[in-house]
């Protein structure tokens, strides 16, 4: 059971390392392939998903151990102590909040080149054309498209996120 605890701790560290190195890998890929290439976008997304998958797997495993530990009455054998150690590896509320924030940030992949130029921007322009005859809708969609353009231009051309 001690080995399982160490393995989970190591996987957690690997997940964090992948998360920390992702912006560096993205910036290097953009430098090598260009901003219009799908390679940096795909590499960054894959690293984010790999990190999140590792953390989710650890969270499920430690949650099962915590439930097993609570369900036990008495005992105290080696396996029960091991389950208690696994349960102690549970993420804190702050760590779970951070992992949830990272999941929400996946939406930014829609605003990053080339997804934005080849997908979302075209949808916004199409909605503007389709709603052109409706004055209020045209204005709202036009302002929304302008905001998306500004967020795309500022955030993703000044940051390697």
C-alpha positions as CSV (number, residue, x, y, z in Angstrom):
1,X,0.0,0.0,0.0
2,X,3.0,2.3,0.6
3,X,3.9,1.9,-3.0
4,X,0.5,3.0,-4.1
5,X,0.8,6.1,-2.1
6,X,4.1,6.9,-3.6
7,X,2.8,6.2,-7.1
8,X,-0.1,8.5,-6.6
9,X,2.1,11.3,-5.3
10,X,4.5,10.8,-8.2
11,X,1.6,10.9,-10.7
12,X,0.3,14.1,-9.0
13,X,3.8,15.7,-9.4
14,X,3.9,14.6,-13.1
15,X,0.5,16.1,-13.7
16,X,1.7,19.4,-12.2
17,X,4.9,19.3,-14.1
18,X,3.0,18.8,-17.4
19,X,0.7,21.7,-16.4
20,X,3.7,24.0,-15.6
21,X,5.6,23.1,-18.8
22,X,2.6,23.5,-21.1
23,X,3.0,27.3,-21.8
24,X,6.7,26.7,-22.5
25,X,5.9,23.9,-24.9
26,X,3.3,26.1,-26.6
27,X,5.6,29.1,-27.0
28,X,8.3,26.9,-28.4
29,X,5.9,25.2,-30.8
30,X,4.5,28.6,-31.9
31,X,8.1,29.8,-32.5
32,X,8.9,26.7,-34.6
33,X,5.6,26.2,-36.4
34,X,4.0,29.6,-36.4
35,X,0.8,30.9,-34.8
36,X,-1.4,29.7,-37.7
37,X,-0.3,26.0,-37.3
38,X,-2.5,23.5,-35.5
39,X,0.5,21.8,-33.9
40,X,1.0,24.3,-31.0
41,X,-2.7,24.3,-30.3
42,X,-3.0,20.5,-30.3
43,X,0.2,20.1,-28.2
44,X,-1.0,22.5,-25.6
45,X,-4.5,21.0,-25.5
46,X,-3.1,17.5,-25.2
47,X,-0.8,18.6,-22.3
48,X,-3.7,20.2,-20.5
49,X,-5.9,17.2,-21.0
50,X,-3.1,14.8,-19.8
51,X,-2.6,16.8,-16.7
52,X,-6.3,17.0,-15.9
53,X,-6.7,13.3,-16.6
54,X,-3.9,12.4,-14.2
55,X,-5.4,14.6,-11.5
56,X,-8.9,13.2,-12.0
57,X,-7.7,9.7,-11.8
58,X,-5.8,10.4,-8.5
59,X,-8.9,12.2,-7.2
60,X,-11.2,9.2,-8.0
61,X,-8.7,6.7,-6.5
62,X,-8.3,8.7,-3.3
63,X,-12.0,9.2,-3.0
64,X,-12.6,5.5,-3.2
65,X,-10.0,5.0,-0.5
66,X,-11.6,7.7,1.7
67,X,-15.1,6.0,1.3
68,X,-13.6,2.6,2.1
69,X,-11.9,4.1,5.2
70,X,-15.1,5.7,6.5
71,X,-17.1,2.5,5.9
72,X,-14.7,0.4,8.0
73,X,-15.6,-0.1,11.6
74,X,-12.7,-1.2,13.8
75,X,-10.0,-3.1,12.1
76,X,-6.6,-1.5,12.0
77,X,-4.8,-4.1,9.8
78,X,-2.2,-3.2,7.3
79,X,-4.7,-2.8,4.4
80,X,-6.9,-0.5,6.4
81,X,-3.9,1.7,7.3
82,X,-2.9,1.8,3.7
83,X,-6.4,2.9,2.7
84,X,-6.2,5.6,5.4
85,X,-2.9,6.8,3.9
86,X,-4.5,6.9,0.4
87,X,-7.5,8.8,1.8
88,X,-5.1,11.3,3.4
89,X,-3.8,12.1,-0.2
90,X,-7.2,13.7,-1.1
91,X,-7.0,17.1,-2.7
92,X,-7.8,20.0,-0.4
93,X,-10.7,22.4,-1.2
94,X,-8.2,24.9,-2.6
95,X,-6.6,22.3,-4.9
96,X,-10.0,21.1,-6.1
97,X,-11.0,24.7,-6.8
98,X,-7.8,25.2,-8.8
99,X,-8.4,22.0,-10.8
100,X,-12.0,23.2,-11.5
101,X,-10.6,26.6,-12.7
102,X,-8.2,24.8,-15.1
103,X,-11.2,22.9,-16.6
104,X,-13.1,26.2,-17.1
105,X,-10.0,27.7,-18.8
106,X,-10.3,25.0,-21.6
107,X,-12.8,27.4,-23.1
108,X,-9.9,29.6,-24.0
109,X,-8.9,27.1,-26.6
110,X,-11.7,28.3,-28.7
111,X,-10.2,31.8,-28.7
112,X,-6.6,30.7,-29.5
113,X,-5.2,30.7,-33.0
114,X,-5.9,28.9,-35.3
115,X,-9.2,27.7,-33.8
116,X,-10.4,31.3,-33.6
117,X,-9.5,32.3,-37.1
118,X,-10.7,29.1,-38.7
119,X,-13.8,28.4,-36.6
120,X,-15.2,30.8,-34.0
121,X,-14.5,34.0,-35.9
122,X,-16.3,32.7,-39.0
123,X,-19.3,31.7,-36.8
124,X,-19.5,35.1,-35.3
125,X,-19.3,36.8,-38.8
126,X,-22.0,34.4,-40.1
127,X,-24.3,35.3,-37.1
128,X,-23.7,39.0,-37.8
129,X,-24.7,38.6,-41.5
130,X,-27.7,36.4,-40.6
131,X,-29.0,38.9,-38.0
132,X,-28.2,42.0,-40.1
133,X,-31.9,42.6,-40.7
134,X,-32.7,42.7,-37.0
135,X,-31.3,46.0,-35.6
136,X,-31.1,45.0,-31.9
137,X,-29.7,41.5,-32.6
138,X,-27.2,42.9,-35.2
139,X,-25.9,45.4,-32.6
140,X,-25.6,42.8,-29.8
141,X,-23.9,40.2,-32.0
142,X,-21.7,42.8,-33.5
143,X,-20.5,44.0,-30.1
144,X,-20.0,40.4,-29.0
145,X,-17.9,39.7,-32.1
146,X,-15.9,42.8,-31.4
147,X,-15.3,41.7,-27.8
148,X,-14.2,38.3,-29.0
149,X,-11.8,39.9,-31.5
150,X,-10.3,42.1,-28.7
151,X,-9.9,39.3,-26.3
152,X,-8.3,37.2,-29.0
153,X,-6.0,40.0,-30.1
154,X,-4.9,41.0,-26.6
155,X,-4.8,37.9,-24.5
156,X,-3.5,35.4,-27.0
157,X,-0.9,37.6,-28.6
158,X,0.6,38.8,-25.3
159,X,0.4,35.6,-23.4
160,X,1.6,32.0,-24.0
161,X,-1.4,30.6,-22.1
